[in-house]
Amino acid sequence: MNTPSPHDRDTMREEALKGRLKNALTHSPDEGSDALQARVLAQWRQARPQTVVVTSTGPLASLQAAWRQHPVLWTGALVALAMALWMLRPAQDPALEELTQPDVLMLISNGEL
């Protein structure tokens, strides 16, 4: 299996870009090579995915940055926290539970209790 690795594909793309750059230099003598290289490099950077740069270092900014990097993990953690809090809620009063039974509610509504 001779499938090219992602690094090899990037290298091949860079070589193709260099070749196109050299070809463009020969076709546009009025434009300087530095200006053309800068323009091609700017277009290449636009085509590549950019990483999010975090400039704030406060606690809220750190949480937002972590959420952006791993949203599924943080969503799972929040769901687990909600479930844990739900399970740790205080138990209901047994007398109140007895009063909310359907037969007792029917007796209350009929005025017998």
N, C-alpha and C positions, 0 to 999 in steps of 0.2 A: 504494500500500500504506500504509494507515494503521494499522499495528500499534503499540500503545502501547509505549513503552520501559519498562524496569524502573524507571527513575526516575519516570515518569508513573504507573505502577501503585502505587509506594510513596506518591506524593503523593495518589492517589485513595484509598488505604487510610487515610492519615492524615486526610483530609477526612471519610471515612465514620466514622472513630473519633471525630473532633471532633463530628460530628453526633449520634452515639449518646450521647456524653458530655453534650451539651446537652439531649438528650431525657431522659436519666436524671436530670439535675438538676431538670428540671421535675416529674418523677414522685416524687422523694424529697426533700421539703422538710426532713425532720427531720435529714438528714445534710448536713454542710457540704460545700461545693464543693471545698475543699482536700483533705479526706479522700477524697472520691470520685475526684478527679483522681489522687491518690497511688495509690489502689487500682487504677484503670484503667491507670495508667502501669506499675505493677508487673506486672500481667497482660500488658500489651503487651510488656514486656521479657522475660518468661518465654517468650512465643511466638516472639520473635526469636532467631536463633541467637547464642550467646555466643562470643566469641573466647577462646582460652586465654591467660591472663595468666601470664607467667613471672616469678617473683619471685627465683629463684635465678640466680646468674650464674656458677656454677662450670662447668668444662669438660663434666662429665657432663650437667648441666642444659641446657647449650647444645646438646649433641648430641641430647638427648631432644626439645627444642623443634624442632630442625631436622627430626628424623625425623617428628614429628607433622605438620609443615607439608608435607613432600614425601616421603611414604613410598616411592613408586614410584621416584623419583630415587635415593634412598639405597639401596634394594634393588638397583637396577641397578649402582650404584657398588660395592657389596659383592660382587656376582657378578663384575664385571669385575676387582676386586682378587683374588678367589679364583682366577680363570682365569689372571691374570698370574703369581701365585705358583706355580700348578701348572706353567705353562710354563717358569718359571725354576728349577724344582727341579733338583738335581744329576743328571747322567746316570748310568745304571746301569753297573756294571762289565760289560764285554763277556764276560769269562769266566763271570760269574754268569748272564748271559743265555744263554750257550751251554749251561750245565748245566741250565737250565730248559726246554730244548726237549723235546718229547714223546718223540722217539726216544732221547735220552740218558737221560731219566727211566726209560724202559722197560728200557734196558740196566742201569741202576743197580738197578732193582727185581728184575731177573733175576739179579743178582749177577755179571754179566759185566764190570762196570766198577768 
